[in-house]
Amino acid sequence: MRGTLVVVLAAWVGCGDPPVDEPEHVPRVEKIGEREIDVIVDHQKYTTLTPERLRAGVRLDELVTTHPYATWSSIQVDGGGRVVEWREPATHYARRVPYAFLDEDRGALAMVPADTLDRTGGDPRSGGVEVVRIEIAPAKRTSLEALAAGCQPPPEGEKQPPPPPRRWRGQTYQFNIPMHWRNDMTVDLGPGPLGAKVGTLVANAVEWPETCRYDLYRQGDRNGRRTVIARLREANGGCVDSIYELACNGDKLGMWGYYVPGQYVEQGSLTAVK
């Protein structure tokens, strides 16, 4: 950064039907698990809804208190060998809620109006339900978590994330002069102790021959961005110490530069060198 500029880089166990000649006064033994619904949340058994609870009706969005309804990515309904999936229920079935109940003495699930819980108006609806599986969407990363991952998308399934890139190149515009800089930055974008050296920066002016070489030291995060101070190590022009704020801009590294006193003077983005 030129002049006084500071840059911030930024079981159903069937007992069988009773014999036909069974005395009428002998009560029939209920099949174990019959008319019950198992509720599975994120691949873990959450609870079992008994016929008594189903007869009264159960709102699943109020039953599952460990995960807000808005975070459910899907509801899978399994019964009689048939599986139905309802994706993003809170979004796709506005003003409706997942309601489990007994329907003709069998477990059922329907999206019913939230204000009335009218079972007859449930749509979509699935009967003969034995298992309900609720999938929870992965928590969204914070801006700093995305940055520490090198602005790369989260891995699919259980794959291990790739190592974050450490080297970035790109152009910024210093609008108070005005001029452009070609930047080659090597930096550790993860968290760590303040004052620790985390990388280097070489900035070459576009409009005239000038090169600034900096060492980067971690500062306190601000504006949801990782912040470093660039201490000038070597220059062939009017370069100065700078502050940089760094954050992801898609898969690129956004960079905001400031003079050390705090004046905002530079902005651009860098691309990972792989």
JODA-V14898 format. One record per run of one state. SS is the DSSP state (h for helix, s for strand, l for the rest). FROM is the first residue (numbers start at 1). TO is the last residue. If there is no record, write none. Layout:
BEGIN
ss: [SS	SS]
from: [FROM	FROM]
to: [TO	TO]
END
This chain:
BEGIN
ss: [l	s	l	s	l	s	l	s	l	s	l	s	l	h	l	s	h	l	h	s	l	s	l	h	l	s	l	s	l	h	l	s	l	s	l	h	l	s	l	s	l	s	l	s	l	s	l	s	l	s	l	s	l	s	l]
from: [1	2	3	9	10	13	14	32	33	37	42	44	50	51	57	58	60	64	69	72	80	82	88	89	93	96	104	106	114	119	122	125	128	131	137	143	149	167	175	179	188	197	206	211	223	225	236	239	240	242	250	252	260	264	273]
to: [1	2	8	9	12	13	31	32	36	41	43	49	50	56	57	59	63	68	71	79	81	87	88	92	95	103	105	113	118	121	124	127	130	136	142	148	166	174	178	187	196	205	210	222	224	235	238	239	241	249	251	259	263	272	274]
END
